[in-house]
Amino acid sequence: MNHKGITRRTFLKAAGGAATALSASGVFGFEEWKKKSYASAIEKIPTQCQGCCANRCGIYAYVKNGRIWKIEGNPKAHNNVGSVCPRGHGYIHELYDPDRIKQPLKRTENGTFTPVSWEQAFREITMKLNLLIMDHGPQSLFWLQYPLANAPLVFRFMHALGSPNTISHGTTCFVARNGAFKMTSGGLPDNDLKNSKYIIIIGRNPCGGIKLYQMKDLVEAKEKGAKIVVVDPRHNETAAIADEWLSIKPGTDLAFLLSMLNVIINEELYDLEFIENYTVGFDNLLDEIIMYPPEWAEKVCDIPKEKIYRIARELASHAPTALIHRGYHGAYGAGYINSFQTARAVAIVNAVIGNYERSGGLFMPYKAKLGSLQEGGHPAPGIPTAPKADGAGIPGRYPVASYSNGISHAVPELALAGELKAGFIYHTNPVRTNPNPKRVIAGYKKLDLLVTIDCVISETAALSDYILPESFYLERDDSVDTVHGGKKAQITLVQKVLDPMHDTKPLFEIIKGLSTGLGVSRFFNFTQDEYNQLKLNPLGISLTDLKREGVIETGEEWKEGFKPCKTPSKKIEIFSDRLEAWGIAPLPRWREPLVSPDPDDATSFRLLHGKQSVHTNAMTANIPILMEMSRHYNMIRLWMNRERGERLDLKDGDLVIVESDIGRGEIAVKLTEGLHPSAVWLPSGYGVFSKYLHTAKNIGLSYNDFVPTYFDPIVGHAMTSEVIVRVKKV
């Protein structure tokens, strides 16, 4: 080995010399240090992984000599049942990343950053915010975040200031699915995969996503004889364990589902008793669905009509221990102009086969009902009367968009229009993870004040006026969390396992520091531990016990039997009066994707994207061990159907130019039979361009570089698969 002039021989020589010097100085020798190091005790501390995804898995952190030795899964935690995924293992390396922010930073006039104290940062930020609020009102302020367990404190902070503009990343991820299920069944159900006998997964990839408990449940179901059908343009990791893969034409999942409904209804394969007792609007569906026979769908979605008939019959014959997976991002999270109605169709197919709140079907997961600060004598600020600037939840704008998620990619547009003047970015990186980055950069640069709270200088942080370094998740305490819902409620939390290595603070302390200068500190006159114990009080659980266990189950066990829905009718609403009142189709109706490849242009493809098991969004790309895995397994490539590629005179591994109306880039191509001919596919997590992220910079491409700025008219999501690219050999 020879790295930067250091050989094994010179390293050992230098190490021996250093040990001799230490011994001579009266400290101790290398051998003595080694013995003491090996003899040191190992402390095992339960906490929660914050590896950049929504799972927030329960883990144990092992600490030796004041450093992290390893992590392993907490077997009691529902979301990961004792396992840790590659990105979770890899993410702990960011604790020791030389690219970490070590103290608050302020942008200078020449665009560089200079270190400042926390006191100076808080003083200057709050002074500028106070002036902006006086001049433009609190509605000109926003907070954009990837929400973690402390999200309620962010809402408290923003409401105390009078701003309604707390926004999540959701419109680039899952909001079409969530909105559709909320309108249909009153909330987002879970899948009882391990007890199901027939499972259809449309545009979702739990084995690449990753959803660890779902991976285990799928394997267990398969071992018990369940059939798994994956419907996806790409032969993804989950398709590798499935019994059948249907390579559907991208953006036509709604046609497939409508034709399945046609078969189930025409052949009377539905659960009439369930429909009569627990749904409304089935009669309306009878008239609508006649337009969508499998013969029609075959031409739309490239799936033979015989397969549609067979799969619809197989699904219904195994009901109620059968399901269509509730999905996540892929086919109907935020992809297409028809994504909302596609997710509605998924909810409705599950309803007509009668599988809601049935073993092997869908069920509403249980979550613990926590206590509040008000119960401890800490009054909440009033909810702002001003509407959200992005139009979320407002009839006539985006009526199904949720108040808590808002519309993330509207922020730069509102900044360019002068409606937003200042904002905070927390635990997310919209310059890299939102479509059309040139437009996003222009919007964020227009702000009078931008503050990013992060551990590294991301693309967004690099544009900011101030960067406030959050303590790494292994260095901080956070709020009690209920993310581990299931057939029994669970509570968990992040707790500190190491003292902070640098001059960093947890989010709660950052909010408290800001609240003082903004005149709202009265809403934060408690500690993190006091807040957590108040949340636990109604459950009769002590914070001491939770810190010791890491995960605690609480409440009753789920039992079969329909529960009233959180809809106006208390039932599953196949036909939605609310949607009709808003001028939205009250039943799912076929709508073509917004754009389609040019059939006369051999270089024209729809651009799809998806996750790989070693990366989450763009937040793990800078971790050397994970990037090395990407390189080792040759994962940083554009997938293309082999026949289409050969027509373009391409060979596997050739360099290609990818170009859309807004973006251009070069990447190696992977030719494969495992992709629908109309599309190319990019893995997400690459394309980092921050000069401060040395491992990830300029490796691979991001699909966001090619996607225009779109807003779905119902939920406001980004429609990130509505993009056509031209691909040519370099």
C-alpha atoms as one frame of an Amber mdcrd trajectory, in Angstrom:
protein
   0.000   0.000   0.000   1.246   3.467  -0.862  -1.070   6.399  -0.231   0.260
   9.959  -0.427   3.828   8.721   0.090   3.081   6.603   3.172   4.055   2.932
   3.020   3.360   0.184   5.534   7.051   0.229   6.523   7.215   3.999   7.089
   3.885   3.959   8.964   5.055   1.254  11.380   8.374   3.005  11.814   6.621
   6.283  12.626   4.181   4.547  14.976   7.051   2.843  16.811   8.883   6.137
  17.105   5.785   7.801  18.501   5.314   5.023  21.056   8.956   5.357  22.164
   8.565   9.106  22.521   5.414   8.677  24.614   7.154   6.174  26.861  10.153
   8.447  27.293   7.907  11.344  28.194   6.389   9.385  31.044   2.948   9.052
  29.485   2.790   5.383  28.486   3.963   3.198  25.637   2.033   1.948  22.647
   1.776  -1.601  24.019   0.418  -0.325  27.324  -2.085   1.877  25.484  -3.147
  -1.096  23.372  -3.739  -3.264  26.434  -5.793  -0.560  28.126  -7.755  -0.008
  24.956  -8.601  -3.677  24.587  -9.565  -3.926  28.250 -11.928  -0.953  28.145
 -15.570  -1.663  28.869 -18.161  -1.600  26.100 -21.333   0.338  26.795 -24.514
  -0.697  24.966 -27.017   2.156  24.673 -30.403   1.979  22.919 -31.289   4.802
  20.550 -32.882   5.348  17.151 -31.184   5.452  13.743 -31.513   8.754  11.899
 -29.989   7.447   8.665 -31.854   9.902   6.460 -35.032   7.871   5.895 -38.495
   7.666   7.419 -38.022   4.302   9.163 -36.114   5.639  12.193 -35.124   2.104
  13.190 -34.524   1.092  16.782 -30.852   0.348  17.355 -28.240  -0.299  20.014
 -25.066   1.801  19.840 -21.927   0.202  21.271 -19.426   2.687  22.736 -15.821
   1.802  23.560 -13.120   4.259  24.591 -15.463   7.144  23.946 -16.010   6.145
  20.311 -18.702   4.284  18.413 -17.674   0.675  17.950 -20.746  -0.594  16.084
 -24.534  -0.508  15.941 -27.037  -3.327  15.744 -30.815  -3.502  15.460 -33.140
  -3.568  18.444 -35.247  -6.720  17.965 -38.207  -5.120  19.756 -38.518  -2.297
  17.199 -41.313  -2.916  14.715 -39.782  -1.045  11.776 -36.587  -3.084  11.625
 -37.098  -6.105  13.946 -33.438  -6.388  14.872 -31.833  -5.530  11.541 -29.902
  -2.505  10.278 -29.687  -1.684   6.577 -26.434  -0.755   4.738 -27.146   2.972
   4.849 -27.806   2.783   8.602 -24.468   1.064   9.172 -22.753   3.467   6.794
 -24.319   6.629   8.176 -22.607   6.316  11.564 -19.365   7.147   9.727 -20.630
  10.710   9.285 -19.957  11.176  12.995 -16.236  11.192  12.148 -16.557  12.773
   8.696 -13.884  15.462   8.141 -16.509  17.352   6.087 -18.695  17.851   9.186
 -19.498  21.414  10.259 -17.685  21.993  13.516 -19.184  25.334  14.610 -21.646
  27.964  13.361 -20.728  29.584  10.060 -21.576  32.948   8.533 -21.348  33.855
   4.864 -18.887  36.619   4.077 -19.157  39.242   1.350 -16.921  37.210  -0.970
 -19.130  34.111  -0.613 -16.939  32.098   1.741 -17.843  31.098   5.303 -16.263
  32.268   8.518 -16.743  30.681  11.957 -18.810  32.602  14.503 -20.004  31.870
  18.018 -23.478  30.611  18.735 -24.205  33.858  20.551 -23.267  35.945  17.518
 -25.206  33.689  15.138 -28.367  33.806  17.269 -28.065  37.567  17.767 -27.600
  38.405  14.097 -30.181  35.930  12.774 -32.907  37.046  15.174 -32.164  40.737
  14.580 -32.617  40.253  10.835 -35.730  38.127  11.313 -37.365  40.673  13.588
 -36.869  43.387  10.974 -38.214  41.185   8.182 -41.266  40.200  10.214 -41.984
  43.845  11.012 -41.650  44.838   7.352 -43.350  41.885   5.658 -45.292  40.017
   8.355 -44.670  36.541   9.812 -46.272  34.923   6.754 -43.109  35.851   4.826
 -41.144  33.327   6.939 -40.942  29.566   6.252 -39.383  26.450   7.755 -38.675
  23.518   5.395 -37.689  20.197   6.908 -37.439  16.458   6.626 -39.531  15.948
   9.760 -38.142  13.959  12.654 -39.552  13.404  16.139 -38.971  17.038  17.151
 -41.230  18.294  14.339 -43.982  19.376  16.800 -41.491  21.783  18.385 -40.864
  23.323  14.962 -44.602  23.928  14.512 -44.690  25.427  18.015 -41.808  27.748
  17.120 -43.310  28.870  13.813 -46.796  29.310  15.283 -45.314  31.396  18.105
 -43.913  33.688  15.421 -47.289  33.773  13.651 -46.211  31.860  10.519 -48.232
  28.972   9.032 -45.406  28.025   6.657 -43.942  24.870   8.161 -43.329  22.553
   5.220 -41.929  19.057   4.684 -40.240  17.367   1.717 -43.453  15.393   1.081
 -44.465  16.796  -2.310 -41.370  15.228  -3.849 -42.095  11.909  -2.135 -45.446
  10.556  -0.908 -48.250  13.130  -0.667 -50.406  11.868  -3.557 -50.615   8.472
  -1.892 -51.296   9.916   1.552 -53.940  12.328   0.268 -55.712   9.599  -1.696
 -55.923   7.205   1.238 -57.018  10.011   3.549 -59.870  10.900   1.200 -60.844
   7.236   0.783 -60.254   5.471   4.097 -59.485   8.365   6.429 -55.799   7.585
   6.881 -52.859   5.566   5.660 -53.177   1.823   6.360 -50.381  -0.691   6.723
 -49.970  -4.013   4.896 -50.276  -7.282   6.802 -47.814  -8.921   4.450 -46.684
 -11.908   6.479 -50.270 -13.176   6.868 -51.290 -12.526   3.282 -51.694 -15.255
   0.677 -51.641 -13.023  -2.386 -49.654  -9.774  -2.614 -49.520  -7.275  -5.481
 -46.850  -4.578  -5.234 -47.196  -1.718  -7.711 -44.249   0.654  -8.182 -42.906
   0.009  -4.694 -39.595  -1.635  -3.854 -39.310  -2.534  -0.141 -36.114  -4.485
  -0.808 -34.393  -1.458  -2.342 -36.285   1.264  -0.438 -35.518  -0.170   2.278
 -38.375  -1.234   4.572 -36.742  -3.884   6.716 -39.814  -5.347   8.408 -41.603
  -5.549   5.067 -38.664  -7.433   3.558 -38.846  -9.969   6.379 -42.637 -10.201
   6.134 -42.489 -10.806   2.367 -39.980 -13.622   2.808 -42.073 -15.162   5.600
 -45.248 -14.944   3.503 -43.489 -16.539   0.537 -42.188 -19.377   2.720 -45.800
 -20.014   3.775 -46.918 -20.227   0.140 -48.064 -16.690  -0.666 -47.845 -15.502
  -4.265 -46.087 -12.177  -4.845 -46.711 -10.161  -8.014 -44.586  -7.090  -8.742
 -45.939  -4.532 -11.224 -43.131  -2.141 -12.161 -41.442  -0.933 -15.352 -38.138
  -2.129 -13.830 -37.159  -5.549 -12.538 -36.313  -4.167  -9.101 -34.878  -5.902
  -6.045 -38.327  -6.947  -4.813 -39.133  -8.456  -8.211 -36.148 -10.739  -7.653
 -38.050 -12.562  -4.891 -41.483 -12.310  -6.536 -43.335 -15.106  -8.340 -44.265
 -12.836 -11.220 -43.042  -9.523 -12.635 -45.183  -7.411 -14.963 -43.178  -4.781
 -16.826 -45.891  -2.148 -17.077 -45.609   0.923 -19.299 -44.670   3.803 -16.962
 -47.515   6.057 -15.872 -50.281   3.576 -16.744 -50.752   1.859 -13.370 -54.174
   3.511 -13.108 -55.312   1.752 -16.311 -54.175  -1.592 -14.880 -56.096  -1.018
 -11.641 -59.264   0.187 -13.378 -59.278  -2.914 -15.571 -58.821  -5.119 -12.489
 -61.859  -3.423 -10.972 -63.731  -4.080 -14.209 -63.057  -7.826 -13.927 -63.830
  -8.041 -10.206 -67.112  -6.177 -10.617 -68.304  -7.756 -13.884 -67.602 -11.249
 -12.580 -69.063 -10.411  -9.127 -65.854 -11.363  -7.340 -66.262  -8.589  -4.778
 -67.227  -8.888  -1.098 -70.817  -7.656  -1.176 -71.343  -7.853   2.592 -68.265
  -5.732   3.274 -69.237  -3.235   0.567 -72.785  -2.810   1.866 -71.705  -2.412
   5.497 -68.491  -0.442   5.277 -68.322   1.540   2.034 -70.229   4.292   0.242
 -70.412   4.951  -3.495 -70.109   1.425  -4.878 -73.191   1.915  -7.083 -71.524
   4.932  -8.686 -68.501   2.766  -9.442 -70.630   0.188 -11.295 -71.502   2.702
 -13.998 -67.996   4.103 -14.245 -65.944   0.938 -14.437 -67.655  -0.452 -17.527
 -65.348   1.743 -19.649 -62.171  -0.069 -18.598 -62.078  -3.730 -19.727 -58.720
  -5.554 -19.849 -58.894  -5.437 -23.644 -58.619  -1.644 -23.386 -55.944  -1.729
 -20.667 -53.749  -4.121 -22.653 -53.199  -1.433 -25.287 -52.562   1.267 -22.686
 -50.211  -0.431 -20.240 -48.549  -3.187 -22.305 -49.809  -6.019 -20.107 -51.652
  -8.816 -21.932 -55.373  -8.904 -21.196 -55.128 -12.571 -20.202 -52.755 -11.662
 -17.377 -55.023  -8.888 -16.146 -58.006 -11.254 -16.042 -55.983 -13.930 -14.257
 -54.402 -11.648 -11.662 -57.718  -9.942 -10.848 -59.350 -13.344 -10.324 -56.430
 -14.645  -8.267 -56.452 -11.583  -6.023 -60.200 -11.844  -5.408 -60.097 -15.607
  -4.870 -57.580 -15.207  -2.041 -59.468 -12.335  -0.375 -59.645 -11.163   2.331
 -56.138 -12.555   2.943 -54.918 -10.703  -0.144 -53.841  -7.136  -0.795 -52.432
  -4.533  -3.101 -49.541  -2.890  -1.242 -50.349   0.645  -0.113 -47.259   1.887
  -2.002 -44.941   4.763  -1.257 -43.157   6.986  -3.785 -42.796   5.137  -7.107
 -46.000   4.725  -9.078 -48.252   7.064  -7.160 -46.396   8.990  -4.457 -45.442
  12.082  -6.449 -44.765  10.797  -9.958 -47.525  11.556 -12.428 -50.477  13.808
 -13.033 -52.672  10.732 -12.430 -50.866   9.635  -9.227 -53.606  10.785  -6.829
 -56.320   8.852  -8.665 -53.998   5.841  -9.026 -53.597   5.717  -5.255 -57.386
   6.124  -4.882 -57.806   3.109  -7.176 -55.429   1.052  -4.995 -57.510   1.916
  -1.928 -60.737   1.025  -3.750 -59.575  -2.358  -5.108 -58.591  -3.334  -1.563
 -62.004  -2.198  -0.348 -64.106  -4.123  -2.879 -62.334  -7.388  -1.981 -63.134
  -6.652   1.677 -59.625  -6.788   3.156 -59.632  -3.677   5.389 -58.943  -4.515
   9.034 -58.573  -8.184   8.133 -55.607 -10.470   8.738 -53.568 -10.652   5.571
 -55.106  -7.440   4.243 -54.806  -3.773   5.174 -55.150  -2.389   8.687 -54.794
   0.973  10.395 -51.610   0.802  12.466 -51.830   1.655  16.137 -49.894   4.632
  17.419 -49.522   5.741  21.011 -51.478   8.824  22.082 -48.918  11.037  23.765
 -49.364  13.784  26.310 -48.877  17.472  25.561 -46.981  20.457  26.878 -50.270
  22.131  27.756 -50.935  19.371  30.302 -47.689  20.407  31.994 -48.659  24.068
  32.202 -47.002  25.216  28.970 -49.683  26.921  26.836 -49.484  26.498  23.074
 -49.258  29.517  20.781 -52.319  30.137  18.664 -52.536  28.678  15.175 -51.839
  31.464  12.658 -54.885  32.799  10.856 -53.000  33.457   7.614 -53.269  30.668
   5.001 -50.177  28.781   3.958 -48.306  30.698   1.284 -48.036  27.600  -0.909
 -51.826  27.080  -1.065 -51.773  23.699   0.697 -55.231  22.607   1.814 -56.977
  25.600   0.258 -59.979  24.904  -2.037 -59.371  26.435  -5.412 -55.614  25.926
  -5.067 -54.423  22.545  -3.729 -57.386  21.285  -1.687 -56.066  17.823  -0.787
 -52.574  19.000   0.186 -51.996  18.660   3.919 -51.243  21.502   6.330 -48.329
  19.631   7.894 -46.592  18.788   4.604 -47.287  21.845   2.493 -45.596  22.104
  -0.910 -41.814  22.094  -0.671 -40.924  22.917  -4.258 -43.210  25.976  -4.129
 -40.752  27.719  -1.785 -38.323  28.973  -4.472 -41.249  30.103  -6.641 -42.726
  32.060  -3.736 -39.305  33.548  -3.003 -38.929  34.667  -6.619 -42.395  36.234
  -6.412 -41.387  38.113  -3.247 -43.941  36.371  -1.009 -41.327  34.595   1.101
 -38.422  36.620   2.463 -36.634  34.365   4.942 -36.487  30.750   5.946 -34.907
  27.833   7.746 -33.878  24.556   6.131 -33.590  21.579   8.484 -32.399  18.032
   7.758 -33.108  18.332   4.037 -31.386  19.657   0.944 -33.940  21.092  -1.511
 -31.328  22.463  -3.919 -30.372  18.828  -4.640 -33.634  16.961  -3.924 -36.151
  19.294  -5.623 -36.670  19.350  -9.402 -35.110  21.998 -11.626 -32.125  22.983
  -9.430 -31.260  26.100 -11.433 -34.725  27.455 -10.652 -34.436  26.345  -7.011
 -31.063  28.076  -6.633 -32.463  31.282  -8.136 -35.331  31.221  -5.636 -33.230
  30.615  -2.548 -30.732  33.275  -3.617 -33.597  35.785  -3.784 -34.327  35.416
  -0.053 -33.188  38.151   2.308 -32.154  35.540   4.876 -31.560  31.784   4.615
 -30.463  29.671   7.586 -29.599  25.978   7.197 -29.372  23.553  10.107 -27.302
  20.536   9.086 -24.221  18.434   9.847 -22.442  19.060   6.529 -22.359  21.863
   3.955 -24.859  20.594   1.410 -25.798  22.401  -1.795 -28.512  24.269   0.106
 -26.252  25.075   3.049 -23.695  26.467   0.604 -26.252  29.106  -0.446 -27.148
  30.072   3.104 -26.346  33.214   5.051 -25.806  31.186   8.218 -25.199  27.495
   8.834 -26.028  26.146  12.293 -24.440  22.746  12.941 -26.761  20.231  14.530
 -25.223  17.601  16.758 -25.094  14.204  15.066 -27.899  11.906  16.167 -25.528
   9.867  18.342 -24.581  13.079  20.167 -28.040  14.352  21.094 -31.362  13.721
  22.808 -34.559  14.129  20.805 -38.263  13.737  21.419 -40.284  10.648  22.167
 -41.342   9.136  18.846 -44.332   7.063  17.721 -43.056   6.150  14.253 -43.030
   2.447  15.129 -46.744   1.853  14.755 -48.148  -1.548  13.872 -50.496  -4.099
  15.380 -49.415  -2.681  18.699 -48.242   0.854  19.393 -44.589   1.423  20.203
 -42.681   4.397  21.502 -38.997   5.047  21.007 -36.542   7.930  21.057 -33.123
   9.198  20.075 -30.825   9.543  23.068 -27.251  10.748  23.347 -24.628   8.025
  23.451 -21.564  10.276  23.068 -20.665  13.826  24.010 -20.576  16.162  20.982
 -17.200  16.165  19.237 -17.557  19.761  18.036 -19.325  23.015  18.907 -22.747
  21.751  17.823 -26.240  21.760  19.322 -29.373  19.589  19.065 -32.354  21.105
  17.268 -34.237  21.795  20.500 -31.379  23.920  21.837 -31.153  25.759  18.516
 -34.862  26.580  18.648 -34.525  27.755  22.243 -31.586  29.965  21.314 -33.518
  31.545  18.451 -36.689  31.967  20.499 -34.971  34.263  22.995 -34.003  36.891
  20.444 -37.402  36.612  18.744 -39.371  37.246  21.921 -41.070  33.849  22.114
 -38.895  32.110  24.722 -41.935  31.752  27.027 -43.103  28.931  24.750 -39.872
  26.990  25.348 -39.308  27.279  29.105 -38.810  23.532  29.598 -36.063  20.993
  28.964 -36.016  18.140  26.463 -36.394  15.630  29.299 -39.351  17.524  30.789
 -41.020  17.609  27.364 -40.471  13.874  26.881 -41.845  12.946  30.289 -44.985
  15.024  29.666 -45.498  13.107  26.442 -45.117   9.803  28.293 -47.335  10.617
  31.285 -50.664   9.387  29.809 -49.028   6.042  29.039 -47.754   5.529  32.590
 -44.190   5.119  31.309 -41.155   6.827  32.779 -38.494   8.444  30.635 -35.893
   6.483  32.599 -37.488   3.213  31.517 -37.694   4.313  27.877 -34.049   5.357
  27.831 -33.110   1.987  29.284 -35.220  -0.084  26.871 -35.097   2.056  23.720
 -38.463   0.693  22.559 -41.571   0.049  24.661 -44.888  -1.382  23.494 -48.037
   0.172  24.841 -51.783  -0.108  24.491 -53.949  -2.907  23.182 -53.195  -5.438
  20.453 -54.840  -5.058  17.031 -57.787  -7.349  16.413 -59.700  -8.092  13.256
 -62.864  -6.091  12.765 -63.756  -2.931  10.909 -63.169   0.318  12.800 -64.914
   3.590  11.875 -62.906   5.559   9.325 -61.890   9.175   9.768 -64.076  10.179
   6.835 -67.365  12.126   6.928 -69.337   8.903   6.447 -67.123   6.900   8.862
 -66.833   4.412   5.990 -64.531   3.836   3.030 -65.596   6.415   0.464 -65.388
   4.895  -3.002 -67.278   7.908  -4.350 -66.088  11.110  -2.681 -68.549  13.956
  -2.209 -65.712  16.183  -1.004 -63.742  15.707  -4.199 -66.823  16.381  -6.282
 -67.460  19.615  -4.356 -63.891  20.717  -5.156 -64.332  20.016  -8.855 -62.159
  16.882  -8.752 -63.257  13.548 -10.229 -65.082  11.800  -7.360 -64.168   8.381
  -8.781 -60.823   7.368 -10.281 -60.951   8.019 -14.022 -58.311   7.317 -16.602
 -56.016  10.166 -17.476 -52.957   9.923 -19.684 -49.605  10.983 -18.252 -48.812
  14.629 -18.836 -45.994  13.869 -21.299 -44.957  10.794 -23.305 -41.886   9.781
 -25.326 -41.901  10.594 -29.026 -42.607   7.297 -30.851 -40.799   8.602 -33.948
 -37.600   9.461 -32.071 -35.364   6.505 -31.198 -33.552   8.632 -28.583 -36.735
   9.619 -26.682 -37.444   7.980 -23.279 -39.375   8.645 -20.099 -36.934   9.198
 -17.229 -37.680   7.109 -14.144 -35.789   6.984 -10.864 -35.632   4.973  -7.669
 -33.626   4.106  -4.609 -30.785   1.706  -4.059 -30.280  -0.074  -0.764 -26.978
   1.685  -0.011 -28.168   5.297  -0.334 -30.965   7.548   0.882 -31.768  10.565
  -1.255 -28.547  12.617  -1.474 -27.667  12.480   2.226 -25.502   9.350   2.246
 -23.506   9.897  -0.961 -20.652  11.599   0.904 -19.993   8.585   3.110 -16.886
   6.865   1.681 -17.829   3.286   2.582 -21.237   3.604   0.906 -19.857   5.332
  -2.166 -17.231   2.611  -2.447 -20.032   0.024  -2.464 -21.691   1.958  -5.295
 -18.462   1.841  -7.277 -17.609  -1.768  -6.433 -20.982  -3.063  -7.624 -21.095
  -0.680 -10.605 -24.356   0.894  -9.403 -23.871   4.407 -10.780 -25.363   3.814
 -14.218 -28.398   4.665 -16.332 -30.571   1.611 -16.984 -31.847   1.144 -20.549
 -33.732  -1.659 -22.266 -31.163  -3.740 -24.122 -33.003  -3.858 -27.437 -33.529
  -0.067 -27.426 -29.867   0.445 -26.569 -28.593  -1.792 -29.329 -30.714   0.162
 -31.809 -28.731   3.213 -30.705 -25.460   1.307 -31.306 -24.788   1.144 -27.550
 -22.862  -1.492 -25.654 -23.119  -2.136 -21.936 -20.956   0.432 -20.101 -20.846
   2.977 -22.925 -20.969   6.645 -21.979 -24.184   8.408 -22.996 -25.496  11.967
 -23.019 -28.829  12.444 -21.220 -30.677  15.628 -22.099 -34.070  17.172 -21.333
 -35.477  20.612 -21.967 -33.778  21.883 -18.797 -30.782  19.637 -18.121 -27.880
  17.703 -19.624 -25.371  15.195 -18.285 -23.153  12.208 -19.091 -23.223   8.765
 -17.497 -22.419   5.121 -18.260 -25.307   2.975 -19.465 -26.479  -0.414 -18.193
 -28.246  -2.434 -20.891 -30.772  -4.882 -19.476 -33.894  -6.880 -20.292 -35.214
  -5.749 -16.895 -36.709  -2.405 -17.984 -39.696  -1.364 -20.070 -38.516  -0.198
 -23.518 -40.156   3.237 -23.220 -38.073   4.314 -20.210 -34.606   4.821 -18.815
 -33.946   4.649 -15.081 -31.550   6.593 -12.843 -30.716   5.636  -9.261 -31.307
   8.474  -6.826 -28.692   9.635  -4.339 -26.012  10.803  -6.754 -25.254  14.006
  -8.651 -23.942  15.902  -5.614 -22.277  19.169  -6.624 -21.463  20.880  -3.309
 -17.742  21.645  -3.314 -17.695  20.942   0.423 -18.676  17.263   0.031 -15.441
  15.799  -1.229 -16.402  12.123  -1.497 -19.652  12.624  -3.412 -18.923  15.641
  -5.589 -19.595  15.169  -9.331 -20.299  11.431  -9.160 -23.308  10.249 -11.158
 -26.404  12.197 -12.104 -29.578  13.256 -10.313 -32.958  12.896 -12.014 -33.874
  16.296 -10.563 -31.487  17.950 -13.023 -33.860  16.985 -15.848 -37.319  17.498
 -14.274 -39.202  20.772 -14.907 -41.052  22.582 -12.129 -44.555  21.070 -12.007
 -47.440  21.245  -9.543 -50.110  18.551  -9.562 -53.487  20.368  -9.421 -54.918
  18.268  -6.573 -52.126  17.782  -4.029 -49.444  20.041  -5.507 -46.847  17.289
  -5.800 -43.862  17.585  -8.134 -44.809  14.960 -10.775 -41.161  13.902 -10.944
 -41.702  11.149 -13.542 -43.369  13.486 -16.026 -40.150  14.119 -17.935 -38.893
  13.016 -21.339 -35.172  12.809 -22.049 -33.109  12.190 -25.149 -30.281   9.676
 -24.763 -27.401   9.473 -27.239 -24.022   7.787 -27.336 -21.102  10.066 -26.556
